[in-house]
């Protein structure tokens, strides 16, 4: 797709990861959302100035995407800036009541910030909700957190009477060269062979038809419980992520009934940040460096956490020892070597295949802790102190017959969101999935 503004703007090459996440839009809406609940009102003028300043300092945030000669590019320099808007809402943290953005990367911008303000309550108190959204073509979840931190930094400076722009415009290299450098061609070939073939074996129950209204089910586990779960896992050598993946698998098996009990293996997909392979994590890196990985388990593991958790822990340990994730990195690179058209055709083929086969392996993204810097706005309206009291990450990602869940932690409190389609998913089954996952997460597990 050729954008007529291209010859008037600076053009920077998009990475293989960028192009893949752009064309994922044929399957689902890859817009990521960081939702922040404050205990007071933001300074509206300072916030708008800060968002514009973030786009000045990091041009990708205000850019738009185009393709020329079968390659993807980011374009900036036309005065584009991140979107900012104000919305009146009822004031709840329920994602079903929030005006979550749907970003079109071809028109941009890649960052959308929405201040949600409810009518004043008795006594004049209110708490704003700030939604910071980014398109996955321009950034992964870590990148979204860094963009939020940039906005918070600029906001504090404005509120303190300082210039909001504190660094010059810069364009960050968006490729995977630094990740690939430590590994030989043979090692990358082996990883590619090991990880690049993914077979969809099952799906969450759904009906045929259009998606209909997007809905979210969500639950939260308190900080004390999360601390208890971490400590219990540490005592037996399992991670909190192991527990989350095991609980998700058990919940899926419970809701699916006995449909898949005779299957040899069933796969759930997770997400990992490849920055772990960099010797030094880049500061405020707003790029795409995240990939999915497969966790393949026997259906028998889904009978309960006592069975599932030790197996998940063992499999994850083995995968970590094998530099997992590098194979999917190579897959994206090799796919894009055939041009943007090859990536687009591949994604279009997947989009057509899902409804035909009726299978799509369930997906879970545990993004871990939301950094305090992403919520450190500190100042409210008229100079009053302001704190973000709750936060979570969610997405509009939904692609029946698939199902996915997002897990994030803020100030020790864990929130799980599960998006679904009103037209094809049974709301009772989605609620049952969320309830079962919560119960499995909190279950006392005996591991010898």
C-alpha positions as CSV (number, residue, x, y, z in Angstrom):
1,X,0.0,0.0,0.0
2,X,1.6,3.3,-1.1
3,X,1.0,6.3,1.0
4,X,1.0,9.6,-1.0
5,X,2.7,11.4,1.9
6,X,5.8,9.2,1.6
7,X,7.9,11.5,-0.6
8,X,7.3,14.4,1.8
9,X,8.3,12.6,5.0
10,X,11.3,10.9,6.5
11,X,11.2,7.1,5.8
12,X,12.7,4.5,8.1
13,X,12.8,0.8,7.3
14,X,10.4,-1.3,9.3
15,X,11.6,-4.6,10.8
16,X,10.4,-8.0,10.0
17,X,8.6,-8.0,13.4
18,X,7.0,-4.7,12.5
19,X,5.7,-5.9,9.2
20,X,4.4,-9.2,10.7
21,X,2.5,-7.3,13.4
22,X,1.1,-4.8,10.9
23,X,-0.4,-7.6,8.8
24,X,-1.7,-9.5,11.8
25,X,-4.6,-7.1,11.5
26,X,-6.2,-9.5,9.0
27,X,-6.5,-11.9,11.9
28,X,-7.1,-9.6,14.9
29,X,-6.8,-6.0,16.1
30,X,-3.2,-5.9,17.5
31,X,-3.7,-2.7,19.6
32,X,-2.4,-2.9,23.1
33,X,-3.8,-1.0,26.0
34,X,-2.3,0.1,29.4
35,X,-5.2,1.2,31.7
36,X,-4.3,3.4,34.7
37,X,-6.7,4.3,37.5
38,X,-5.8,7.5,39.3
39,X,-7.0,8.7,42.7
40,X,-7.7,12.2,41.4
41,X,-7.8,14.3,38.3
42,X,-4.9,14.8,35.8
43,X,-3.9,18.2,34.7
44,X,-5.5,18.2,31.3
45,X,-3.3,20.8,29.7
46,X,-0.1,19.3,31.0
47,X,-1.1,15.8,29.8
48,X,-1.8,17.0,26.3
49,X,1.5,18.8,26.2
50,X,3.3,15.7,27.5
51,X,1.8,13.4,24.9
52,X,2.8,15.7,22.1
53,X,6.3,16.0,23.5
54,X,6.6,12.2,23.6
55,X,5.9,12.1,19.9
56,X,8.6,14.8,19.3
57,X,11.2,12.9,21.2
58,X,10.4,9.4,19.8
59,X,9.1,9.9,16.2
60,X,7.7,6.3,15.8
61,X,4.9,7.3,18.2
62,X,3.5,9.8,15.7
63,X,4.4,8.0,12.5
64,X,2.4,6.1,9.9
65,X,3.3,2.9,8.0
66,X,3.5,2.4,4.3
67,X,4.9,-0.1,1.8
68,X,6.9,0.7,-1.3
69,X,8.7,-1.7,-3.6
70,X,7.6,-4.6,-1.4
71,X,9.2,-3.2,1.7
72,X,7.7,-1.7,4.9
73,X,8.6,1.8,6.1
74,X,7.7,4.1,8.9
75,X,7.2,7.7,7.9
76,X,7.5,10.7,10.1
77,X,8.4,14.4,9.8
78,X,5.0,15.7,8.7
79,X,4.2,17.1,12.1
80,X,2.3,14.0,13.1
81,X,1.9,13.5,16.8
82,X,0.3,10.9,19.1
83,X,-3.4,11.2,19.4
84,X,-4.9,12.6,22.6
85,X,-8.6,12.9,23.5
86,X,-10.9,13.3,26.5
87,X,-13.9,11.0,27.2
88,X,-16.6,11.0,29.8
89,X,-17.3,7.6,31.3
90,X,-19.1,6.1,34.3
91,X,-15.7,5.8,36.1
92,X,-15.3,2.0,36.4
93,X,-12.2,0.0,35.6
94,X,-14.3,-2.5,33.7
95,X,-12.8,-2.7,30.2
96,X,-16.3,-3.2,28.8
97,X,-17.1,0.4,29.8
98,X,-13.8,2.0,28.5
99,X,-13.3,3.6,25.1
100,X,-10.4,1.5,24.0
101,X,-8.8,2.7,20.8
102,X,-8.4,0.7,17.6
103,X,-5.3,2.1,15.8
104,X,-4.9,1.9,12.0
105,X,-1.1,1.8,11.5
106,X,-1.4,3.0,7.9
107,X,-2.8,6.3,9.0
108,X,-1.3,6.5,12.4
109,X,-0.4,7.7,14.9
110,X,0.9,4.6,16.6
111,X,0.2,6.0,20.1
112,X,-3.2,6.9,21.4
113,X,-3.8,8.4,24.8
114,X,-7.3,8.8,26.2
115,X,-8.2,10.6,29.4
116,X,-11.4,9.2,30.8
117,X,-13.2,11.4,33.2
118,X,-16.4,10.7,35.1
119,X,-18.8,13.3,36.5
120,X,-17.9,14.5,39.9
121,X,-19.1,12.4,42.8
122,X,-20.6,13.8,46.0
123,X,-17.9,15.8,47.8
124,X,-16.3,16.8,44.5
125,X,-14.0,13.7,44.3
126,X,-13.3,11.8,41.2
127,X,-10.6,9.5,39.8
128,X,-9.5,9.8,36.2
129,X,-8.7,6.7,34.1
130,X,-5.8,7.1,31.6
131,X,-5.6,4.7,28.7
132,X,-2.3,4.6,26.8
133,X,-2.6,2.5,23.6
134,X,-0.1,1.5,21.1
135,X,-0.2,-0.5,17.8
136,X,1.8,-3.8,18.0
137,X,3.3,-3.0,14.6
138,X,5.2,-0.2,16.3
139,X,5.8,-1.6,19.7
140,X,5.5,-4.7,21.9
141,X,4.2,-4.5,25.5
142,X,7.6,-3.5,26.8
143,X,7.6,-0.8,24.2
144,X,4.2,0.4,25.3
145,X,5.4,0.6,28.9
146,X,8.4,2.6,27.8
147,X,6.1,5.0,25.8
148,X,4.0,5.4,28.9
149,X,7.1,6.2,31.0
150,X,8.1,8.8,28.5
151,X,4.7,10.5,28.7
152,X,4.9,10.4,32.5
153,X,8.4,12.0,32.5
154,X,7.3,14.8,30.2
155,X,4.1,15.3,32.2
156,X,6.0,15.7,35.5
157,X,8.3,18.2,33.9
158,X,5.4,20.3,32.6
159,X,3.7,20.3,36.0
160,X,7.0,21.3,37.6
161,X,7.5,24.2,35.2
162,X,10.2,22.7,33.1
163,X,10.3,22.1,29.3
164,X,8.6,18.8,28.5
165,X,11.1,17.8,25.8
166,X,14.3,16.5,27.5
167,X,16.0,14.6,24.6
168,X,16.4,15.2,20.9
169,X,14.4,13.3,18.3
170,X,15.9,9.9,17.6
171,X,15.1,6.9,15.4
172,X,16.0,3.6,17.0
173,X,17.2,0.7,15.0
174,X,14.3,-1.7,14.8
175,X,16.0,-4.9,13.5
176,X,17.2,-8.0,15.3
177,X,20.9,-7.7,14.4
178,X,22.0,-7.3,18.0
179,X,20.0,-10.4,19.1
180,X,21.3,-12.6,16.3
181,X,25.0,-11.5,16.6
182,X,26.0,-13.9,19.5
183,X,24.6,-17.0,17.7
184,X,26.1,-18.9,14.8
185,X,24.2,-19.6,11.6
186,X,24.0,-23.3,12.7
187,X,22.5,-22.4,16.0
188,X,19.9,-20.2,14.4
189,X,19.1,-22.8,11.8
190,X,18.5,-25.4,14.6
191,X,16.3,-23.0,16.5
192,X,14.3,-22.3,13.3
193,X,13.8,-26.0,12.6
194,X,12.7,-26.5,16.2
195,X,10.2,-23.7,16.6
196,X,9.0,-22.6,13.1
197,X,6.4,-25.2,12.6
198,X,3.2,-24.7,14.6
199,X,0.2,-26.9,14.3
200,X,-3.2,-25.8,15.6
201,X,-4.6,-28.8,17.5
202,X,-7.6,-27.5,19.3
203,X,-9.8,-24.6,20.2
204,X,-12.0,-23.0,22.8
205,X,-15.7,-23.7,22.3
206,X,-17.3,-21.2,19.9
207,X,-20.0,-20.8,17.3
208,X,-19.6,-19.9,13.6
209,X,-20.5,-16.4,12.6
210,X,-19.3,-12.8,12.9
211,X,-17.5,-11.7,16.0
212,X,-20.0,-9.1,17.2
213,X,-19.3,-6.9,20.1
214,X,-16.0,-7.3,21.8
215,X,-16.3,-8.1,25.5
216,X,-13.8,-8.6,28.3
217,X,-14.0,-10.8,31.4
218,X,-11.5,-10.0,34.1
219,X,-10.5,-10.9,37.6
220,X,-7.9,-9.7,40.1
221,X,-5.8,-11.4,42.7
222,X,-4.6,-9.3,45.6
223,X,-1.0,-8.6,46.4
224,X,-0.9,-10.7,49.5
225,X,-2.1,-13.8,47.6
226,X,0.4,-13.1,44.8
227,X,3.2,-12.9,47.4
228,X,2.0,-16.2,48.9
229,X,2.0,-17.9,45.5
230,X,5.5,-16.6,44.6
231,X,6.8,-17.9,48.0
232,X,5.1,-21.3,47.6
233,X,6.6,-21.7,44.1
234,X,10.1,-20.7,45.2
235,X,10.0,-23.4,47.9
236,X,9.5,-26.1,45.2
237,X,11.4,-24.5,42.3
238,X,8.5,-23.3,40.1
239,X,7.9,-19.8,38.9
240,X,4.8,-17.8,39.1
241,X,4.6,-17.9,35.3
242,X,4.7,-21.7,35.5
243,X,1.7,-21.5,37.8
244,X,-0.2,-19.1,35.5
245,X,0.4,-21.3,32.4
246,X,-0.7,-24.4,34.3
247,X,-3.8,-22.8,35.6
248,X,-4.8,-21.6,32.2
249,X,-4.3,-25.0,30.7
250,X,-6.4,-26.7,33.4
251,X,-9.1,-24.1,33.1
252,X,-9.3,-24.7,29.3
253,X,-9.5,-28.4,29.7
254,X,-12.2,-28.1,32.3
255,X,-14.4,-25.9,30.1
256,X,-13.7,-28.1,27.0
257,X,-15.0,-31.2,28.8
258,X,-13.9,-34.5,27.4
259,X,-13.6,-33.4,23.8
260,X,-9.8,-33.5,23.8
261,X,-9.0,-36.2,26.3
262,X,-7.8,-38.7,23.6
263,X,-5.5,-36.2,22.0
264,X,-1.8,-37.1,22.3
265,X,-0.7,-33.5,23.0
266,X,-2.3,-30.1,23.2
267,X,-0.5,-26.8,22.8
268,X,-1.0,-23.4,24.4
269,X,1.0,-20.4,23.2
270,X,2.9,-18.0,25.5
271,X,4.7,-14.8,24.8
272,X,8.3,-13.9,25.7
273,X,10.5,-10.8,25.4
274,X,13.7,-11.5,23.4
275,X,15.4,-8.6,25.3
276,X,16.6,-11.3,27.7
277,X,19.2,-12.3,25.1
278,X,20.7,-8.8,25.0
279,X,23.8,-8.2,27.2
280,X,22.4,-4.8,28.1
281,X,18.8,-3.9,27.9
282,X,18.4,-0.8,25.8
283,X,17.0,2.2,27.6
284,X,13.4,3.2,26.7
285,X,13.4,0.9,23.7
286,X,10.1,1.3,21.8
287,X,10.4,-1.5,19.3
288,X,9.1,-5.1,18.7
289,X,11.2,-7.8,20.3
290,X,8.6,-10.2,21.5
291,X,7.6,-13.6,20.1
292,X,5.2,-16.4,20.9
293,X,6.3,-19.8,22.0
294,X,4.6,-23.2,22.2
295,X,4.0,-25.2,25.4
296,X,2.9,-28.7,24.4
297,X,1.3,-30.8,27.1
298,X,-0.6,-34.1,27.5
299,X,-4.3,-33.6,28.1
300,X,-3.8,-35.7,31.2
301,X,-1.9,-32.8,32.7
302,X,-5.1,-30.8,32.7
303,X,-6.8,-32.9,35.4
304,X,-5.5,-30.6,38.1
305,X,-2.7,-28.4,39.3
306,X,-1.0,-31.1,41.2
307,X,-0.4,-32.8,37.8
308,X,-0.1,-29.8,35.6
309,X,2.3,-27.5,37.5
310,X,5.3,-29.9,37.8
311,X,5.1,-30.8,34.2
312,X,4.8,-27.2,33.0
313,X,7.8,-26.3,35.2
314,X,9.9,-29.1,33.8
315,X,9.0,-28.3,30.2
316,X,9.6,-24.6,30.6
317,X,13.0,-25.3,32.2
318,X,14.0,-27.4,29.3
319,X,12.9,-24.7,26.8
320,X,14.9,-22.0,28.6
321,X,18.0,-24.1,28.3
322,X,17.6,-24.2,24.5
323,X,17.4,-20.5,23.8
324,X,13.8,-20.7,22.9
325,X,12.2,-17.8,21.0
326,X,15.1,-17.5,18.6
327,X,13.4,-19.8,16.2
328,X,10.4,-17.6,15.9
329,X,12.7,-14.6,15.4
330,X,14.3,-16.4,12.5
331,X,10.9,-17.3,11.1
332,X,9.8,-13.7,10.9
333,X,13.1,-12.7,9.4
334,X,13.0,-15.4,6.7
335,X,9.3,-14.7,5.9
336,X,10.0,-11.0,5.4
337,X,13.0,-11.9,3.2
338,X,10.4,-12.7,0.6
339,X,9.0,-9.1,0.9
340,X,6.0,-7.4,2.6
341,X,3.7,-9.1,0.1
342,X,4.9,-12.5,1.3
343,X,4.1,-11.5,4.9
344,X,0.7,-10.2,3.9
345,X,-0.2,-13.4,2.0
346,X,1.0,-15.6,4.9
347,X,-1.3,-13.8,7.4
348,X,-4.2,-13.8,5.0
349,X,-3.8,-17.5,4.6
350,X,-3.9,-18.0,8.3
351,X,-7.0,-15.8,8.6
352,X,-8.8,-18.0,6.0
353,X,-7.6,-21.3,7.6
354,X,-8.9,-20.7,11.1
355,X,-12.6,-20.8,10.2
356,X,-12.2,-23.8,8.0
357,X,-10.3,-26.0,10.5
358,X,-12.1,-24.6,13.5
359,X,-8.8,-24.9,15.4
360,X,-6.6,-22.2,17.0
361,X,-4.3,-23.0,19.9
362,X,-5.2,-20.8,23.0
363,X,-2.8,-18.0,23.8
364,X,-1.7,-16.5,27.1
365,X,0.5,-13.4,27.5
366,X,1.9,-12.8,31.0
367,X,3.6,-9.4,30.7
368,X,4.8,-9.5,34.3
369,X,5.1,-6.3,36.4
370,X,4.0,-3.0,35.0
371,X,7.0,-0.7,35.8
372,X,6.4,2.1,38.3
373,X,7.8,4.6,35.8
374,X,4.9,3.9,33.5
375,X,2.5,5.3,36.1
376,X,4.7,7.9,37.8
377,X,2.6,11.0,36.8
378,X,2.6,12.2,40.5
379,X,0.9,15.6,40.0
380,X,-2.8,16.2,39.7
381,X,-5.0,19.1,38.8
382,X,-4.2,22.4,40.5
383,X,-1.0,21.0,41.9
384,X,-2.6,18.3,44.1
385,X,-0.7,15.0,44.5
386,X,-1.9,12.2,42.3
387,X,-1.2,8.5,42.3
388,X,-2.1,5.6,40.1
389,X,-3.8,3.1,42.4
390,X,-4.5,0.3,39.9
391,X,-3.3,-0.7,36.4
392,X,-3.5,-3.5,34.0
393,X,-2.7,-4.5,30.4
394,X,-5.2,-5.7,27.9
395,X,-5.8,-6.0,24.2
396,X,-8.5,-6.1,21.6
397,X,-7.0,-9.4,20.3
398,X,-9.6,-12.0,19.6
399,X,-9.7,-14.4,16.6
400,X,-12.4,-17.1,16.9
401,X,-11.9,-20.0,17.1
402,X,-9.0,-18.8,19.3
403,X,-9.1,-17.5,22.8
404,X,-6.5,-15.6,24.7
405,X,-5.8,-14.1,28.2
406,X,-3.5,-11.3,29.4
407,X,-1.9,-11.2,32.8
408,X,-0.2,-8.2,34.3
409,X,0.9,-7.2,37.8
410,X,0.9,-3.7,39.3
411,X,2.1,-3.0,42.9
412,X,1.9,-6.7,43.6
413,X,-1.7,-7.1,42.4
414,X,-2.3,-9.4,39.5
415,X,-5.1,-8.8,36.9
416,X,-6.2,-11.2,34.2
417,X,-8.3,-10.1,31.2
418,X,-9.9,-12.4,28.7
419,X,-11.3,-10.7,25.5
420,X,-14.1,-12.5,23.7
421,X,-16.7,-12.0,20.9
422,X,-20.4,-11.7,21.9
423,X,-21.4,-13.2,18.5
424,X,-19.5,-16.5,18.8
425,X,-18.6,-17.1,22.4
426,X,-21.0,-18.1,25.1
427,X,-20.6,-15.5,27.9
428,X,-21.3,-18.2,30.5
429,X,-18.4,-20.3,29.2
430,X,-16.0,-17.2,29.2
431,X,-17.0,-16.5,32.8
432,X,-16.5,-20.1,33.7
433,X,-13.1,-20.0,32.1
434,X,-12.1,-17.0,34.1
435,X,-13.5,-18.5,37.3
436,X,-11.8,-21.8,36.8
437,X,-8.4,-20.1,36.0
438,X,-8.7,-18.0,39.2
439,X,-9.5,-21.1,41.3
440,X,-6.6,-23.1,39.9
441,X,-4.2,-20.1,40.4
442,X,-5.1,-20.0,44.1
443,X,-5.1,-23.7,44.7
444,X,-2.6,-25.2,47.1
445,X,-0.4,-27.5,45.1
446,X,1.5,-30.5,46.5
447,X,4.7,-31.0,44.5
448,X,7.2,-33.7,45.7
